[in-house]
């Protein structure tokens, strides 16, 4: 499979010192170059020494979720959690179609929502994300509407998004600093391949906070799907998770997109102009020929899982990414669910700092200045929302 084209560049190589003597660790290097007004950062090593590496506390500082107890502490299909500006935590408990609010000590404050089509009700809940400092928004993909609440859980309003011609249902990704929504919409079954898979493309657009489509400014590679012959023609099947699928996120005046085909992430302005490229000198994990029909290998040579669908030459470069409250880009390495997750951390100036490990099986939902919030499930399949201290030596 092809990779994104890279322009020929003349790079200025800079040495980044972490303040340590040469005997502590060799100074990492990165290069900064410019191509048609796009600043490109090439990272060949991390800035942190072993002693300076960020890490999570050994135990969570807060846990919400129990095996038995009052219903408001029993989490069921929780798919998002966020710490609010007032210190409270909101959890999208999609199993009961509720937003649940807890104080800073984990005590339940209130639950709102429910299953339905009325104001403040849901059919399929997305993750909560901030709409400024005093509101939160939830995308309901079944009802195709965005619902806004204040941080105390009071219903504000809801609205639908204008459709985009020849594209699937639009889905909001977040709010930009100029109060426009960044919205994605897929265009299916482009580039069909002989082995029965296809890749869609994604349109990225600006919408008003009333749901009006303002502009579609960029088109990028989308998700890979397997095609099945159901009689009467090929039909789109499930998404191929071992193929490179794109990620995008919003932070302030900019947003990020990456195809995951190679270790490259683009930084875009609010109007869709590509301003930066972050790159890391790390090859994608390879399927070996001997194990191509069985699955990828770990570093010990153990087959991690069985592949029953078409496989690419390599795994994706990364799984997902998000931006912390202090503006650092966190990029999750592509790993098997049984392996230790690792997140590559980049400063706002494009420098790769190093990696932070998170608990196996955890879904990271919010990264603050000094905390990480995640959803974790124990061996009894009991869900918990946990907060860990983020230690920065």
matplotlib code that plots the C-alpha trace (Angstrom):
import matplotlib.pyplot as plt

x = [0.0, 1.3, 2.3, 1.8, 4.1, 6.8, 8.4, 12.1, 13.5, 16.7, 16.5, 18.2, 19.3, 19.0, 20.3, 17.8, 19.4, 17.3, 19.7, 21.6, 25.3, 26.6, 27.2, 23.4, 22.2, 23.0, 21.1, 18.3, 18.1, 15.3, 15.1, 13.0, 12.4, 10.0, 8.1, 5.7, 5.0, 4.5, 6.9, 8.0, 9.4, 11.4, 12.0, 14.7, 14.7, 13.0, 14.0, 13.4, 16.1, 15.0, 14.8, 12.7, 10.2, 6.6, 4.6, 1.2, 0.9, 1.1, -2.5, -5.5, -6.2, -10.0, -12.2, -15.9, -17.6, -18.5, -19.5, -22.5, -24.1, -26.5, -27.4, -25.6, -22.3, -22.8, -21.4, -22.7, -21.2, -19.5, -17.9, -16.6, -15.6, -14.3, -13.2, -15.1, -13.9, -15.6, -13.7, -16.6, -16.5, -19.1, -19.5, -21.5, -23.1, -24.5, -26.0, -28.6, -28.5, -27.5, -25.0, -23.8, -22.2, -19.8, -18.0, -14.2, -14.4, -16.4, -19.7, -22.7, -24.3, -27.0, -28.0, -29.7, -31.0, -32.6, -33.6, -35.8, -36.1, -37.1, -35.0, -31.9, -32.6, -30.5, -30.5, -26.8, -24.4, -21.0, -18.3, -18.8, -16.5, -16.2, -18.1, -16.1, -15.5, -19.1, -20.8, -20.5, -21.8, -22.9, -23.3, -26.2, -25.5, -28.9, -30.9, -28.3, -28.2, -25.8, -27.1, -25.6, -25.7, -24.1, -21.5, -24.1, -26.2, -28.9, -30.3, -29.4, -30.4, -30.0, -29.7, -29.0, -26.2, -27.0, -26.3, -23.4, -24.2, -22.9, -21.5, -22.7, -24.2, -21.8, -20.4, -18.9, -15.3, -15.1, -15.3, -12.7, -11.6, -13.6, -16.8, -17.1, -17.6, -15.2, -17.3, -16.3, -18.4, -17.3, -17.6, -17.7, -16.2, -13.4, -10.4, -11.9, -9.1, -9.2, -9.0, -12.4, -11.5, -12.1, -11.1, -13.5, -12.4, -13.4, -14.6, -13.8, -16.1, -16.9, -20.4, -22.0, -23.2, -26.7, -25.8, -25.5, -22.8, -20.5, -17.6, -16.0, -12.3, -10.4, -10.7, -8.4, -8.1, -10.6, -11.3, -10.7, -13.7, -14.0, -16.4, -18.7, -20.8, -24.3, -25.9, -26.8, -23.5, -20.7, -21.7, -19.7, -18.8, -17.0, -14.1, -10.7, -9.0, -5.6, -5.5, -4.5, -7.6, -7.4, -7.7, -8.5, -8.9, -9.5, -7.7, -8.2, -7.4, -6.1, -6.9, -4.9, -5.3, -3.3, -3.9, -1.8, -0.2, 3.1, 4.3, 3.1, 0.4, -0.7, -1.6, -4.3, -5.6, -9.3, -9.9, -8.3, -4.8, -2.0, 0.6, 2.8, 3.8, 4.9, 7.0, 8.8, 11.5, 9.7, 8.9, 5.5, 5.3, 5.5, 3.5, 6.1, 5.7, 5.7, 2.9, 0.9, -2.0, -1.9, -1.2, 1.6, 4.3, 5.3, 9.0, 9.2, 7.9, 4.6, 1.6, -0.7, -3.9, -5.4, -6.1, -9.1, -9.4, -7.0, -3.9, -1.7, 2.1, 2.4, 0.3, -0.9, 1.7, -0.6, -4.1, -5.4, -4.3, -5.6, -4.4, -3.9, -5.2, -1.8, -1.5, 0.7, -0.2, -0.4, -0.3, -1.2, 1.0, -0.7, -0.6, -2.6, -5.2, -3.1, 0.0, 1.1, -0.2, 2.3, 1.6, 4.2, 4.1, 4.9, 5.3, 3.5, 6.6, 6.7, 9.4, 9.0, 9.5, 9.1, 6.5, 4.0, 2.6, -1.1, -2.8, -3.5, -7.1, -7.8, -9.5, -7.9, -10.6, -9.1, -5.5, -5.1, -2.0, -1.5, -3.9, -5.1, -8.7, -9.5, -12.1, -11.0, -12.7, -11.6, -11.6, -15.2, -16.1, -16.9, -16.3, -14.6, -13.6, -10.2, -8.1, -4.3, -1.8, 0.4, 3.9, 6.3, 9.8]
y = [0.0, 3.5, 6.0, 9.8, 11.6, 13.7, 16.7, 16.8, 19.0, 20.6, 20.2, 22.1, 19.7, 21.0, 19.5, 19.6, 19.5, 18.3, 19.9, 16.7, 16.1, 13.9, 11.0, 10.9, 10.4, 11.4, 14.5, 13.7, 15.4, 16.6, 18.5, 21.5, 22.4, 24.4, 23.4, 25.9, 27.4, 24.1, 23.6, 20.0, 18.4, 15.2, 13.5, 10.8, 10.5, 11.6, 14.5, 12.8, 10.9, 7.9, 10.0, 12.7, 10.5, 11.3, 8.5, 7.7, 7.2, 3.5, 3.6, 5.7, 8.8, 8.4, 5.5, 5.6, 2.3, -0.7, -4.4, -4.0, -0.9, 1.9, 2.1, 5.4, 3.7, 0.7, 1.7, 0.0, 0.6, 3.8, 5.2, 8.5, 10.5, 14.0, 16.3, 19.6, 23.1, 23.0, 19.9, 17.5, 14.5, 13.6, 10.1, 9.0, 5.8, 4.7, 1.5, 3.6, 6.5, 8.8, 11.5, 11.0, 13.8, 13.1, 15.6, 15.7, 13.0, 10.6, 11.1, 11.0, 14.4, 13.8, 11.8, 13.2, 11.9, 8.5, 6.6, 8.5, 11.3, 14.1, 17.0, 15.8, 12.1, 9.8, 6.8, 6.3, 8.4, 9.6, 10.9, 14.2, 17.0, 20.6, 23.4, 26.2, 26.2, 26.2, 23.7, 20.1, 18.5, 15.0, 13.6, 11.2, 9.3, 7.5, 10.7, 12.6, 15.6, 17.4, 18.2, 20.9, 21.0, 23.3, 21.8, 21.3, 19.1, 21.6, 21.1, 23.9, 23.0, 20.4, 20.7, 18.6, 19.1, 20.0, 17.0, 17.1, 16.0, 12.5, 11.9, 9.9, 11.4, 14.2, 13.8, 16.6, 16.2, 19.3, 23.1, 25.4, 28.6, 30.7, 28.9, 26.8, 23.0, 20.8, 18.0, 14.9, 13.0, 9.8, 9.1, 5.4, 2.7, 4.5, 2.7, -0.9, -3.5, -7.0, -8.7, -7.3, -4.3, -0.6, 2.7, 5.6, 9.2, 11.8, 15.4, 17.9, 20.9, 23.9, 24.2, 26.9, 26.2, 26.1, 23.1, 25.1, 23.9, 26.8, 25.3, 22.0, 22.7, 19.4, 15.8, 13.1, 9.3, 7.5, 4.1, 0.6, -1.8, -5.4, -5.9, -8.9, -10.3, -10.7, -11.5, -8.7, -6.9, -6.0, -4.6, -2.7, -4.8, -4.2, -1.8, -3.4, -2.5, -3.9, -1.5, 2.1, 4.1, 7.9, 9.9, 13.5, 15.8, 19.5, 21.8, 25.6, 27.3, 24.1, 20.5, 17.4, 14.7, 11.5, 8.6, 6.2, 4.8, 6.2, 8.1, 11.5, 13.8, 17.1, 20.2, 22.4, 25.9, 26.6, 27.2, 23.9, 25.1, 22.6, 24.5, 21.7, 18.1, 16.0, 13.0, 10.4, 8.0, 4.8, 2.1, 0.4, -3.1, -5.7, -8.9, -11.6, -13.9, -17.0, -15.8, -13.8, -16.3, -16.5, -13.1, -10.7, -11.5, -9.9, -9.2, -12.7, -14.3, -15.3, -15.0, -12.4, -13.0, -14.7, -12.8, -13.9, -10.9, -9.5, -8.1, -5.1, -5.3, -3.6, -2.5, 1.1, 3.6, 4.5, 3.9, 7.3, 10.6, 13.4, 16.8, 17.4, 20.4, 22.0, 21.6, 18.5, 16.0, 12.4, 9.7, 6.1, 3.4, 0.6, -2.4, -5.6, -5.3, -7.6, -5.4, -2.4, 0.8, 3.5, 7.1, 9.3, 12.9, 15.9, 19.4, 22.2, 23.1, 19.6, 18.0, 14.4, 14.2, 10.5, 7.8, 7.4, 4.0, 3.5, 0.5, -2.5, -2.5, 1.1, 3.7, 7.1, 9.8, 13.0, 14.2, 17.2, 19.1, 16.8, 13.9, 11.2, 10.0, 6.6, 3.9, 0.5, -2.9, -5.6, -9.4, -9.5, -7.0, -4.3, -0.9, 1.8, 5.4, 6.0, 9.1, 8.9, 11.5, 12.5, 12.7, 15.0, 14.8]
z = [0.0, -0.8, 1.7, 1.8, -0.6, 1.1, -0.6, -1.0, 1.7, 2.9, 6.7, 9.4, 12.1, 15.6, 18.8, 21.7, 25.1, 28.0, 30.5, 31.3, 30.9, 28.1, 30.5, 31.4, 27.9, 24.3, 23.3, 21.0, 17.6, 15.4, 12.2, 11.3, 7.6, 5.5, 2.4, 0.8, 4.2, 6.0, 8.9, 9.1, 12.3, 11.9, 15.3, 15.6, 19.4, 22.6, 24.8, 28.2, 30.0, 32.0, 35.2, 33.5, 31.9, 32.7, 34.3, 36.0, 39.7, 40.7, 41.9, 40.9, 42.9, 42.3, 41.3, 40.2, 39.6, 41.8, 41.4, 43.8, 45.3, 44.3, 40.7, 40.1, 40.9, 38.5, 35.2, 32.1, 28.6, 29.8, 26.7, 27.7, 30.8, 31.3, 34.2, 34.0, 34.8, 38.2, 39.2, 38.7, 36.5, 33.9, 32.5, 29.4, 30.7, 27.4, 28.8, 30.6, 28.1, 31.0, 31.7, 35.3, 37.3, 40.2, 42.5, 42.9, 45.5, 43.3, 45.0, 42.7, 42.1, 39.5, 36.5, 33.4, 30.1, 29.4, 26.3, 23.9, 21.3, 23.6, 24.8, 26.6, 25.7, 23.7, 21.3, 20.9, 23.1, 22.1, 24.4, 26.2, 25.0, 26.1, 24.4, 25.9, 29.6, 30.8, 28.5, 27.3, 24.1, 23.3, 19.8, 19.4, 16.1, 16.1, 16.5, 14.4, 16.7, 19.0, 22.5, 24.7, 28.5, 31.0, 33.4, 36.1, 33.7, 32.8, 29.3, 26.9, 23.3, 20.6, 16.8, 13.8, 11.2, 7.6, 5.3, 2.8, -0.8, -1.7, 1.8, 4.7, 7.8, 9.2, 12.7, 14.8, 16.1, 18.4, 18.6, 17.3, 19.0, 16.6, 17.7, 14.5, 14.7, 12.9, 11.2, 9.3, 6.8, 4.9, 1.2, 0.8, -1.5, -3.2, -4.5, -4.5, -4.5, -6.0, -2.6, -1.7, 0.5, -0.1, 1.5, 1.9, 2.1, 4.6, 4.0, 6.8, 7.1, 9.2, 10.7, 12.8, 16.3, 14.9, 12.6, 9.3, 6.9, 6.2, 4.1, 3.2, 3.0, 2.8, 1.8, 3.2, 3.3, 5.4, 6.8, 5.3, 5.0, 3.8, 0.9, 0.9, -1.9, -0.4, -3.7, -6.0, -5.7, -3.2, 0.1, 2.7, 5.7, 9.0, 9.4, 9.1, 12.4, 11.4, 8.4, 8.8, 9.8, 10.3, 13.4, 14.0, 17.0, 17.7, 20.1, 20.2, 16.9, 15.3, 14.5, 13.8, 11.2, 10.5, 8.1, 10.3, 7.1, 8.3, 11.3, 10.2, 11.7, 10.1, 12.0, 10.4, 11.0, 11.7, 8.0, 6.9, 5.9, 6.6, 8.7, 10.3, 9.9, 12.9, 12.0, 14.0, 12.8, 13.8, 11.3, 11.3, 12.8, 10.2, 9.4, 8.8, 5.8, 7.9, 10.2, 7.6, 7.8, 11.6, 12.9, 14.0, 16.4, 19.7, 20.4, 21.9, 18.7, 20.2, 17.8, 19.3, 17.5, 14.5, 11.3, 9.2, 7.0, 4.3, 6.0, 5.0, 4.8, 8.2, 11.1, 11.3, 12.6, 15.5, 16.9, 17.9, 19.4, 21.6, 22.9, 26.6, 28.3, 28.2, 24.5, 24.2, 21.5, 22.8, 20.2, 21.1, 19.6, 17.7, 20.1, 20.6, 23.5, 25.7, 25.3, 27.4, 25.8, 25.2, 24.2, 22.4, 23.7, 21.5, 22.7, 20.9, 19.0, 17.4, 19.6, 20.6, 24.4, 25.1, 25.9, 28.8, 29.6, 30.6, 32.1, 29.8, 28.6, 29.6, 27.4, 28.0, 27.8, 29.1, 29.7, 32.0, 33.1, 36.0, 35.6, 33.2, 33.2, 31.8, 31.7, 32.8, 33.1, 35.6, 35.3, 36.3, 33.5, 36.1, 34.5, 36.5, 35.7, 37.2, 37.6, 37.9, 38.8, 35.9, 37.4, 35.6, 37.3]

ax = plt.figure().add_subplot(projection="3d")
ax.plot(x, y, z, "-o")
ax.set_aspect("equal")
plt.show()
